Amino acid sequence: MRRFDEMLAPDFLCTNPDGSLVDRAGFLEQTARPVSIKDLAAHDVNVRIMGDVAIIHARTTYRRPDGEPGRGRYTDVWARRDGRWLAVAAHVGRV
């Protein structure tokens, strides 16, 4: 939690796999809940830096609570503000 609190911009927004949009406070709240998936791993991470903005795309794999494999993708957007890189947006999808 502390690390997320440090790296999220005050105006951070995240689109969840169910299509809901949560702000910084909502994201921190859902991140504090116990995780039901296991073995989460990121693959094919692609970071593009364009001046003061960075976009990260990646593929994920994980194991669902029932033991079945799961996969997804995420896109994060970071911005350099006052000399610090902060996450300003995220979009998480699962299939």
Z-matrix of the N, CA and C atoms (Angstrom, degrees):
N
C 1 1.451
C 2 1.528 1 111.28
N 3 1.314 2 116.02 1 -44.37
C 4 1.464 3 119.29 2 -176.78
C 5 1.526 4 110.72 3 -60.24
N 6 1.325 5 116.94 4 -41.89
C 7 1.465 6 120.22 5 -179.53
C 8 1.529 7 111.50 6 -63.95
N 9 1.341 8 117.08 7 -42.93
C 10 1.467 9 119.70 8 176.65
C 11 1.523 10 110.04 9 -62.38
N 12 1.313 11 117.32 10 -41.46
C 13 1.458 12 121.29 11 179.77
C 14 1.530 13 110.95 12 -59.07
N 15 1.319 14 116.64 13 -35.23
C 16 1.464 15 121.56 14 -179.75
C 17 1.527 16 112.78 15 -75.33
N 18 1.325 17 117.88 16 -33.12
C 19 1.466 18 119.63 17 -170.91
C 20 1.524 19 115.25 18 -101.71
N 21 1.322 20 118.89 19 -6.41
C 22 1.465 21 120.66 20 179.26
C 23 1.521 22 110.89 21 -91.84
N 24 1.318 23 116.01 22 131.97
C 25 1.461 24 121.50 23 176.21
C 26 1.532 25 109.34 24 -67.96
N 27 1.328 26 117.34 25 153.70
C 28 1.476 27 119.64 26 178.41
C 29 1.529 28 112.96 27 -56.88
N 30 1.347 29 118.03 28 -30.73
C 31 1.460 30 121.71 29 -178.17
C 32 1.532 31 112.74 30 -100.26
N 33 1.335 32 117.90 31 20.92
C 34 1.470 33 123.60 32 179.93
C 35 1.530 34 111.33 33 -57.26
N 36 1.333 35 115.58 34 140.52
C 37 1.464 36 122.86 35 173.80
C 38 1.525 37 108.99 36 -135.01
N 39 1.335 38 116.06 37 144.61
C 40 1.459 39 121.10 38 178.94
C 41 1.524 40 109.90 39 -133.28
N 42 1.338 41 115.60 40 131.47
C 43 1.452 42 121.53 41 171.18
C 44 1.522 43 107.01 42 -93.43
N 45 1.323 44 116.37 43 119.51
C 46 1.463 45 123.20 44 -178.70
C 47 1.525 46 111.02 45 -83.43
N 48 1.336 47 117.09 46 164.57
C 49 1.469 48 120.48 47 179.19
C 50 1.528 49 113.88 48 -57.32
N 51 1.339 50 117.65 49 -27.35
C 52 1.470 51 120.02 50 179.69
C 53 1.523 52 112.64 51 -84.15
N 54 1.337 53 117.04 52 2.24
C 55 1.455 54 121.32 53 178.57
C 56 1.517 55 114.14 54 92.57
N 57 1.331 56 118.02 55 -6.61
C 58 1.465 57 119.95 56 178.91
C 59 1.522 58 110.40 57 -73.46
N 60 1.312 59 115.72 58 151.03
C 61 1.452 60 123.01 59 178.09
C 62 1.519 61 107.90 60 -112.27
N 63 1.332 62 116.70 61 124.43
C 64 1.460 63 120.35 62 -179.96
C 65 1.520 64 109.66 63 -121.21
N 66 1.326 65 114.90 64 146.68
C 67 1.456 66 120.08 65 176.47
C 68 1.525 67 109.41 66 -86.48
N 69 1.302 68 116.27 67 -173.02
C 70 1.463 69 121.89 68 -176.59
C 71 1.522 70 111.45 69 -57.13
N 72 1.329 71 116.62 70 -48.91
C 73 1.470 72 120.37 71 -178.79
C 74 1.524 73 110.83 72 -61.70
N 75 1.327 74 117.52 73 -42.74
C 76 1.455 75 121.01 74 179.21
C 77 1.515 76 112.32 75 -65.62
N 78 1.323 77 116.64 76 -38.02
C 79 1.462 78 120.27 77 178.25
C 80 1.528 79 110.29 78 -66.15
N 81 1.324 80 117.13 79 -44.16
C 82 1.464 81 120.07 80 178.65
C 83 1.527 82 110.77 81 -62.30
N 84 1.326 83 116.39 82 -38.13
C 85 1.469 84 120.70 83 178.80
C 86 1.532 85 110.88 84 -64.54
N 87 1.330 86 117.30 85 -45.97
C 88 1.467 87 118.98 86 -178.98
C 89 1.524 88 111.13 87 -71.21
N 90 1.310 89 118.59 88 -28.98
C 91 1.454 90 121.90 89 177.93
C 92 1.526 91 111.54 90 -70.27
N 93 1.320 92 117.18 91 -27.38
C 94 1.470 93 121.38 92 -179.32
C 95 1.527 94 112.34 93 -75.00
N 96 1.329 95 117.29 94 -17.28
C 97 1.464 96 120.53 95 179.98
C 98 1.528 97 110.81 96 -71.74
N 99 1.331 98 116.67 97 152.32
C 100 1.476 99 118.94 98 177.04
C 101 1.530 100 111.01 99 -58.58
N 102 1.315 101 115.84 100 141.67
C 103 1.469 102 122.38 101 -178.90
C 104 1.522 103 109.08 102 -85.01
N 105 1.336 104 116.50 103 132.38
C 106 1.472 105 120.07 104 -179.58
C 107 1.517 106 112.64 105 -97.44
N 108 1.329 107 117.48 106 -14.02
C 109 1.461 108 119.70 107 178.55
C 110 1.528 109 109.45 108 -94.94
N 111 1.332 110 115.37 109 160.45
C 112 1.461 111 120.79 110 179.86
C 113 1.519 112 109.79 111 -129.72
N 114 1.313 113 114.99 112 162.36
C 115 1.466 114 122.23 113 173.54
C 116 1.524 115 113.47 114 56.99
N 117 1.334 116 116.73 115 37.57
C 118 1.461 117 120.31 116 178.24
C 119 1.525 118 109.45 117 -66.17
N 120 1.328 119 116.34 118 129.94
C 121 1.463 120 121.83 119 179.07
C 122 1.524 121 109.51 120 -140.75
N 123 1.328 122 115.88 121 143.64
C 124 1.463 123 122.00 122 176.35
C 125 1.528 124 108.69 123 -101.24
N 126 1.335 125 115.43 124 141.18
C 127 1.463 126 122.27 125 -178.56
C 128 1.526 127 109.11 126 -134.20
N 129 1.314 128 115.40 127 157.34
C 130 1.466 129 120.94 128 174.83
C 131 1.529 130 111.95 129 51.40
N 132 1.313 131 116.29 130 43.42
C 133 1.467 132 121.24 131 -178.72
C 134 1.526 133 109.04 132 -68.91
N 135 1.324 134 115.72 133 127.92
C 136 1.458 135 122.63 134 -178.98
C 137 1.525 136 107.87 135 -124.79
N 138 1.339 137 116.71 136 113.56
C 139 1.465 138 122.13 137 -179.77
C 140 1.522 139 108.25 138 -108.64
N 141 1.324 140 115.55 139 124.82
C 142 1.466 141 121.00 140 176.81
C 143 1.522 142 108.06 141 -118.77
N 144 1.320 143 116.33 142 123.44
C 145 1.461 144 121.17 143 178.49
C 146 1.514 145 108.15 144 -107.01
N 147 1.329 146 114.43 145 125.94
C 148 1.458 147 121.67 146 -179.22
C 149 1.524 148 107.82 147 -128.62
N 150 1.329 149 115.14 148 85.21
C 151 1.461 150 119.32 149 -178.08
C 152 1.520 151 110.67 150 68.86
N 153 1.307 152 115.70 151 -118.31
C 154 1.462 153 121.25 152 -178.48
C 155 1.521 154 113.37 153 -95.85
N 156 1.330 155 116.57 154 16.09
C 157 1.464 156 122.07 155 178.49
C 158 1.523 157 108.98 156 -128.63
N 159 1.327 158 115.94 157 139.35
C 160 1.464 159 121.64 158 174.81
C 161 1.522 160 108.14 159 -128.36
N 162 1.328 161 115.45 160 138.31
C 163 1.464 162 121.46 161 177.58
C 164 1.523 163 107.26 162 -120.10
N 165 1.320 164 115.20 163 130.16
C 166 1.467 165 121.16 164 -178.40
C 167 1.526 166 108.43 165 -118.89
N 168 1.328 167 115.92 166 126.19
C 169 1.458 168 122.39 167 175.12
C 170 1.520 169 107.28 168 -116.59
N 171 1.320 170 117.33 169 141.27
C 172 1.463 171 120.04 170 176.72
C 173 1.523 172 110.12 171 -156.70
N 174 1.319 173 113.15 172 159.77
C 175 1.460 174 122.40 173 174.64
C 176 1.520 175 106.45 174 -104.41
N 177 1.333 176 117.64 175 144.68
C 178 1.458 177 120.93 176 179.12
C 179 1.523 178 111.38 177 -123.88
N 180 1.313 179 114.92 178 151.87
C 181 1.458 180 122.09 179 169.29
C 182 1.520 181 107.12 180 -130.47
N 183 1.322 182 115.95 181 152.42
C 184 1.464 183 121.32 182 -179.65
C 185 1.518 184 108.68 183 -163.55
N 186 1.309 185 115.79 184 174.27
C 187 1.459 186 121.42 185 176.73
C 188 1.527 187 107.49 186 -115.95
N 189 1.332 188 115.53 187 127.10
C 190 1.469 189 121.51 188 179.16
C 191 1.531 190 110.18 189 -71.68
N 192 1.340 191 117.27 190 165.43
C 193 1.468 192 119.69 191 179.25
C 194 1.528 193 114.09 192 -57.21
N 195 1.349 194 117.05 193 -28.87
C 196 1.469 195 120.20 194 179.11
C 197 1.529 196 112.54 195 -82.66
N 198 1.344 197 116.39 196 1.95
C 199 1.456 198 121.00 197 178.66
C 200 1.526 199 114.53 198 92.58
N 201 1.322 200 116.68 199 -11.15
C 202 1.462 201 120.60 200 -179.89
C 203 1.530 202 110.25 201 -73.56
N 204 1.330 203 117.12 202 148.73
C 205 1.462 204 119.37 203 178.18
C 206 1.525 205 111.30 204 -72.99
N 207 1.309 206 115.18 205 149.58
C 208 1.457 207 121.29 206 175.79
C 209 1.518 208 108.82 207 -132.31
N 210 1.316 209 115.36 208 161.45
C 211 1.455 210 119.23 209 177.42
C 212 1.519 211 109.34 210 -148.69
N 213 1.301 212 114.96 211 162.35
C 214 1.454 213 119.67 212 -179.95
C 215 1.512 214 111.34 213 -168.09
N 216 1.323 215 114.41 214 -169.47
C 217 1.456 216 122.51 215 176.64
C 218 1.516 217 107.87 216 -141.68
N 219 1.324 218 114.73 217 156.68
C 220 1.456 219 118.34 218 171.95
C 221 1.516 220 109.93 219 -143.27
N 222 1.308 221 114.67 220 153.77
C 223 1.454 222 122.82 221 173.67
C 224 1.520 223 106.49 222 -130.50
N 225 1.321 224 116.23 223 126.92
C 226 1.462 225 122.11 224 175.35
C 227 1.515 226 108.49 225 -115.99
N 228 1.322 227 116.11 226 143.94
C 229 1.456 228 121.79 227 175.28
C 230 1.521 229 107.59 228 -120.64
N 231 1.326 230 115.33 229 126.35
C 232 1.456 231 122.47 230 179.83
C 233 1.521 232 108.82 231 -117.29
N 234 1.337 233 116.18 232 150.04
C 235 1.462 234 121.52 233 177.13
C 236 1.527 235 108.96 234 -133.27
N 237 1.321 236 115.07 235 140.91
C 238 1.463 237 119.95 236 176.20
C 239 1.526 238 107.13 237 -86.09
N 240 1.316 239 115.29 238 116.62
C 241 1.457 240 121.95 239 -179.54
C 242 1.517 241 108.92 240 -127.29
N 243 1.311 242 115.73 241 124.67
C 244 1.473 243 121.18 242 -179.62
C 245 1.525 244 111.26 243 50.78
N 246 1.345 245 116.48 244 40.47
C 247 1.451 246 121.57 245 176.54
C 248 1.518 247 115.63 246 80.83
N 249 1.335 248 118.24 247 2.63
C 250 1.471 249 122.14 248 179.97
C 251 1.522 250 109.40 249 -118.53
N 252 1.339 251 115.88 250 143.28
C 253 1.458 252 121.04 251 173.45
C 254 1.525 253 108.25 252 -87.03
N 255 1.341 254 116.83 253 124.32
C 256 1.464 255 122.63 254 178.66
C 257 1.526 256 110.08 255 -127.25
N 258 1.318 257 116.17 256 141.74
C 259 1.462 258 121.15 257 175.22
C 260 1.522 259 108.34 258 -74.28
N 261 1.337 260 116.44 259 126.16
C 262 1.464 261 120.58 260 -179.34
C 263 1.525 262 112.23 261 -110.30
N 264 1.352 263 117.06 262 -20.36
C 265 1.462 264 119.63 263 -179.97
C 266 1.526 265 110.13 264 -158.39
N 267 1.321 266 114.79 265 152.16
C 268 1.458 267 121.59 266 176.32
C 269 1.530 268 108.41 267 -145.92
N 270 1.327 269 115.41 268 148.82
C 271 1.457 270 121.57 269 174.81
C 272 1.524 271 106.50 270 -137.41
N 273 1.329 272 116.04 271 121.93
C 274 1.456 273 121.72 272 -176.05
C 275 1.528 274 109.15 273 -118.50
N 276 1.311 275 116.29 274 128.66
C 277 1.458 276 121.15 275 177.32
C 278 1.515 277 110.86 276 -127.08
N 279 1.316 278 116.18 277 144.41
C 280 1.465 279 121.32 278 176.84
C 281 1.516 280 109.47 279 -129.34
N 282 1.344 281 114.35 280 147.66
C 283 1.463 282 119.17 281 177.05
C 284 1.502 283 109.61 282 -127.32
